[in-house]
Amino acid sequence: MTDFRHTLAGKGWLVLPHLRIQNANAISSPLTHGFPAMTAFLGLMWALERKMAAANIPLVLEKVGVICHWHEEQVHDGYVKTFRLSRNPVDKDGSTAAIVEEGRIHLDITLVFQVDGGDIGDSNNVLYQGKEKQQELAWTIRNMLSVMRIAGGSVVHHLPEPGHSITPALLPVPEQMEARAEQFRLLRRRWLPGFALVSRDDLLQQRLLQLQAHQADATILDAWLDLARFNWRSNKEENGKKENGKKENGKVSWQHDRPQGAGWLVPIPVGYGALSELYQGGQVGHARDNKTPFRFVESLYSLGQWVSPHRLADITDLLWWADTQADAGRYRCCNGYRPMVEIDAELDASAETEHSNH
């Protein structure tokens, strides 16, 4: 996957903290439920960008990241959880209307957008017109967002809790790496407590190789289902002691096969794959409009991980963007997260190379 960190010159961050969402869509795909899919937040980003363009705000939204501070899925607790469903009004004849299952969840989230304001030397670039202008523009965008739907939910106006701030920020990305790291250190402190959703395609591929070592016909679906749950297995310890001529049984210990230090892993939808060819506008009946090309699709799935912001190495780790490959029939959400272990290994390797060269 391409690393886009070297393209941050002239970019900026738009941070909208502690948005309280009521009744967001908790059914993220035909196979998963809980936190809304990242496709919903990418759709929000594009809808917000269109409203900004209509208001002559010279900013382009490129990527989006989400930090969840609190959630409350609307379910009945029990051995099997069920959604709390609303009763529809009765029919014209007074009979009970059918109930359409809908999943709802309340959220407290922070949205982080990567924005592009144009060339660095351009006098119209709002990222370099002073803090007062940046703050005014950030509040304007937040007010725009407050009347929009986020993953099907409504933005609720609320008083911030002690220690939390709802003040938005529009910040240019510093040119120096040291200043950029310091900026991220201050930002992620404000995002605590909370967890960011990142992609872990690497763990999915690792689990597939582990399963194929014992079962040659294992598929990527088997790996996805295996990582979607905790697989607990018992190990019996032999202590070797004898009492009255009989060998005592050892203790039984239970272990799960989740990767060490993997955190909270969740199956997530990451986009759509084509089921049909691309039809021209007007060829398919009952489509949204007669101008936009149309294609039947199904959900694509991968693995995600909830990570605390203080465990991220860079702000780009939590950002998602859209990767459209129309010829291949794939419309996917991508994320550039890299585990700290992988980054440390790269730093150690580069340090050894530099030491050997000297």
C-alpha positions in Angstrom: 0.0 0.0 0.0 1.3 3.4 -0.9 2.5 5.6 1.9 1.2 9.2 1.4 3.1 10.9 4.2 5.6 12.5 1.8 2.8 14.5 0.1 1.8 16.6 3.1 3.5 19.8 2.0 0.9 22.5 1.8 -1.8 20.3 3.4 -3.7 21.0 6.6 -5.8 19.3 9.3 -9.5 20.1 10.0 -10.4 18.7 13.5 -14.0 18.7 14.6 -13.9 17.3 18.2 -16.6 15.6 20.2 -19.6 15.5 17.8 -22.5 13.9 19.6 -24.5 11.7 17.1 -27.9 10.3 17.9 -29.4 7.3 16.1 -26.5 6.6 13.7 -26.8 3.4 11.6 -25.5 0.5 13.5 -26.0 -2.1 10.7 -22.7 -1.4 8.9 -23.1 -4.3 6.4 -25.1 -7.5 5.8 -22.7 -9.4 8.1 -21.6 -6.8 10.7 -23.1 -4.4 13.1 -21.9 -1.9 15.7 -19.9 1.1 14.6 -20.8 2.6 11.2 -18.8 1.6 8.2 -16.0 3.9 7.0 -17.9 4.3 3.7 -20.4 6.4 5.6 -17.7 8.8 6.8 -16.2 9.0 3.3 -19.7 9.8 2.0 -20.0 12.5 4.7 -16.7 14.0 3.6 -17.8 14.3 0.0 -21.2 15.7 1.0 -19.5 18.3 3.2 -17.1 19.2 0.5 -20.0 19.9 -1.9 -21.6 22.2 0.7 -18.2 24.0 1.2 -17.9 24.5 -2.5 -21.4 26.0 -2.7 -20.3 28.4 0.1 -17.1 29.3 -1.8 -14.8 27.8 0.9 -11.5 27.1 -1.0 -10.7 23.8 0.7 -10.6 20.3 -0.7 -11.2 17.4 1.7 -9.0 14.5 0.9 -9.0 12.0 3.7 -11.0 11.4 6.9 -10.2 9.8 10.3 -12.6 8.9 13.2 -11.9 8.7 16.9 -14.7 7.3 19.0 -14.9 8.5 22.6 -18.2 7.0 23.6 -20.9 4.8 22.1 -24.2 3.3 23.1 -25.7 0.8 20.8 -29.5 0.6 21.1 -29.9 -3.1 22.0 -31.6 -5.2 24.6 -29.0 -6.9 26.7 -29.2 -10.6 27.3 -27.8 -13.9 26.1 -28.6 -12.8 22.6 -28.7 -9.1 22.0 -31.5 -7.7 19.9 -32.0 -4.2 18.5 -34.5 -1.9 20.2 -37.0 -1.4 17.3 -39.5 1.4 17.0 -43.2 0.6 16.4 -44.5 2.1 13.2 -47.9 3.8 13.0 -50.9 1.6 12.2 -52.1 1.1 8.7 -55.2 2.9 7.2 -57.4 0.0 8.3 -56.0 0.1 11.8 -54.0 -3.1 11.6 -50.4 -3.2 12.9 -47.8 -2.2 10.3 -44.8 -4.4 9.7 -41.6 -3.6 11.6 -38.5 -3.1 9.5 -35.4 -4.0 11.5 -33.2 -1.0 12.0 -30.0 -0.8 14.2 -29.3 2.5 15.9 -26.3 3.7 17.9 -25.4 6.9 19.8 -21.9 8.2 19.4 -19.4 10.8 20.6 -16.7 11.1 17.9 -14.0 13.4 16.7 -13.5 13.8 12.9 -10.1 14.6 11.4 -9.9 15.7 7.8 -6.8 16.1 5.6 -7.4 19.3 3.6 -5.8 20.9 0.6 -6.0 24.7 0.3 -3.9 25.1 -2.8 -0.3 26.2 -3.5 1.7 27.2 -0.5 2.6 30.6 -2.0 -0.9 31.4 -3.1 -2.3 34.4 -1.2 -5.8 32.8 -1.3 -4.7 29.7 0.6 -6.7 30.0 3.8 -4.3 27.7 5.6 -1.8 30.6 5.8 -4.0 33.6 6.5 -3.6 33.7 10.2 -5.1 31.9 13.2 -8.1 34.2 13.4 -9.2 33.4 9.8 -8.5 29.7 10.4 -10.7 29.6 13.5 -13.5 31.5 11.9 -13.5 29.1 8.9 -13.3 26.0 11.2 -16.5 27.2 13.1 -18.2 27.8 9.8 -17.6 24.3 8.6 -18.6 22.8 12.0 -21.9 24.7 11.8 -22.4 23.3 8.3 -21.8 19.8 9.6 -24.2 20.3 12.5 -27.3 20.2 10.2 -26.1 17.2 8.2 -26.6 13.5 8.7 -23.6 11.5 9.9 -24.0 7.8 9.1 -27.8 8.4 9.1 -27.7 10.0 12.6 -28.4 13.5 13.7 -25.9 15.9 15.3 -27.1 16.8 18.8 -26.1 20.2 20.3 -24.8 19.6 23.8 -22.7 21.1 26.5 -19.2 19.6 26.6 -18.2 17.4 29.5 -15.5 18.7 31.9 -12.1 18.4 30.3 -13.6 18.1 26.7 -13.7 20.9 24.2 -15.9 21.2 21.1 -13.8 24.0 19.6 -12.9 23.0 16.0 -9.4 23.7 14.6 -8.0 24.3 11.1 -4.2 23.8 11.2 -1.6 23.9 8.5 0.8 20.9 8.4 4.3 22.2 9.6 7.1 21.8 7.1 9.6 20.4 9.6 9.2 16.9 10.8 10.0 17.8 14.5 7.3 20.5 14.4 4.9 18.0 12.8 5.6 15.4 15.5 5.0 18.0 18.2 1.7 19.1 16.7 0.5 15.5 16.6 1.6 15.0 20.2 -0.6 17.9 21.3 -3.5 16.8 19.2 -3.6 13.2 20.3 -3.6 14.2 23.9 -6.9 16.1 23.3 -8.3 12.9 21.8 -8.0 10.9 24.9 -9.8 8.9 26.1 -10.8 7.5 22.7 -10.0 4.9 20.1 -9.3 5.3 16.3 -10.3 2.7 13.8 -7.5 1.6 11.6 -7.1 -1.2 8.9 -5.2 -4.4 9.7 -5.1 -6.2 6.4 -1.7 -7.6 7.4 -3.1 -9.6 10.3 -5.7 -11.1 8.0 -3.1 -12.3 5.6 -1.0 -13.7 8.4 -3.9 -15.7 9.8 -4.6 -17.1 6.3 -1.1 -18.4 6.1 -1.4 -19.9 9.6 -4.6 -21.7 8.7 -3.3 -23.0 5.4 -0.3 -24.5 7.3 -2.8 -26.9 8.9 -5.6 -26.9 6.3 -4.5 -26.4 2.7 -7.9 -25.5 1.4 -8.5 -22.7 3.9 -9.7 -19.4 2.3 -9.5 -15.8 3.2 -13.1 -16.1 4.4 -12.0 -18.7 7.0 -9.3 -16.4 8.2 -11.8 -13.5 8.5 -14.3 -15.5 10.5 -11.5 -17.0 12.6 -10.2 -13.5 13.6 -13.8 -12.3 14.2 -13.9 -14.4 17.4 -11.8 -15.5 20.3 -10.8 -19.2 19.9 -10.1 -20.5 23.4 -8.2 -23.8 23.7 -7.3 -25.8 26.8 -3.8 -27.0 27.7 -3.4 -29.7 30.3 -0.2 -29.4 32.4 1.5 -32.6 33.7 3.1 -32.0 37.1 4.5 -35.5 37.3 3.7 -35.9 41.1 2.5 -39.2 42.4 0.3 -39.8 45.4 -0.7 -43.4 46.6 0.9 -44.7 43.5 -1.2 -42.6 41.2 -0.1 -39.7 39.0 -1.8 -36.4 39.7 -3.5 -34.5 37.0 -2.0 -31.1 36.2 -3.8 -27.8 36.0 -5.8 -26.9 32.9 -4.9 -23.5 31.4 -6.9 -21.8 28.7 -5.4 -19.7 25.9 -6.8 -17.9 22.9 -5.1 -17.5 19.5 -5.5 -13.8 19.1 -2.1 -12.2 18.0 -0.1 -10.9 21.0 -0.6 -7.2 21.5 -3.1 -7.0 18.6 -5.6 -5.0 20.7 -9.3 -5.1 19.9 -9.8 -6.6 16.4 -13.1 -6.3 14.6 -14.4 -7.4 11.2 -15.3 -4.4 9.1 -16.8 -3.6 5.7 -14.3 -1.6 3.6 -16.1 -0.9 0.3 -17.8 -2.6 -2.6 -17.0 -5.1 -5.3 -18.7 -5.3 -8.6 -21.3 -8.0 -9.4 -22.2 -6.7 -12.9 -20.8 -4.6 -15.6 -21.0 -0.8 -15.5 -24.3 0.3 -17.1 -24.7 3.7 -18.5 -27.2 6.2 -17.0 -30.8 5.3 -17.8 -30.2 1.6 -18.6 -31.3 0.3 -15.2 -34.8 1.1 -14.1 -35.6 2.7 -10.7 -32.1 4.0 -10.3 -31.4 7.2 -8.4 -31.1 9.3 -11.6 -30.8 8.7 -15.3 -27.4 10.3 -15.7 -25.0 8.5 -13.3 -23.6 5.2 -14.4 -24.9 2.2 -12.5 -23.4 -1.0 -11.2 -24.6 -3.8 -8.9 -22.2 -4.4 -6.1 -21.6 -6.4 -2.9 -19.8 -5.5 0.3 -16.0 -6.1 0.7 -14.7 -7.1 4.1 -11.4 -6.8 5.9 -10.1 -6.5 9.5 -10.0 -3.4 11.6 -8.4 -2.5 14.9 -9.4 0.0 17.6 -6.2 1.8 18.6 -5.7 4.5 21.3 -4.4 7.7 19.7 -1.3 7.8 21.9 -0.2 4.5 20.3 -0.2 6.0 16.8 3.1 7.1 15.3 1.7 9.8 13.0 -1.6 11.5 12.3 -1.8 9.9 8.9 -2.1 6.5 10.6 -5.8 7.1 11.3 -6.8 8.6 8.0 -8.9 6.8 5.4 -9.3 7.5 1.7 -11.1 6.0 -1.3 -9.4 3.9 -3.9 -11.5 3.5 -7.0 -10.6 0.8 -9.6 -13.5 0.8 -11.9 -11.9 -1.5 -14.4 -11.3 -4.1 -11.7 -14.7 -3.5 -10.2 -13.4 -2.5 -6.8 -14.3 0.5 -4.8 -12.4 0.3 -1.5 -11.6 2.4 1.6 -7.9 2.4 2.3 -5.9 3.3 5.5 -2.1 3.7 5.9 -1.7 2.5 9.4 1.6 0.8 10.3 2.1 -0.9 13.6 4.8 0.6 15.9 6.7 -2.8 15.8 7.0 -2.5 12.0 8.2 1.1 12.3 10.8 0.2 15.0 12.1 -2.6 12.9 12.6 -0.3 9.9 14.4 2.3 12.1 16.7 -0.4 13.5 17.4 -1.7 10.0 18.3 1.8 8.8 20.5 2.4 11.8 22.4 -0.8 11.2 22.9 0.1 7.6 24.2 3.5 8.5 26.5 2.0 11.1 27.9 -0.5 8.6 28.5 2.2 6.0 30.6 4.1 8.5 
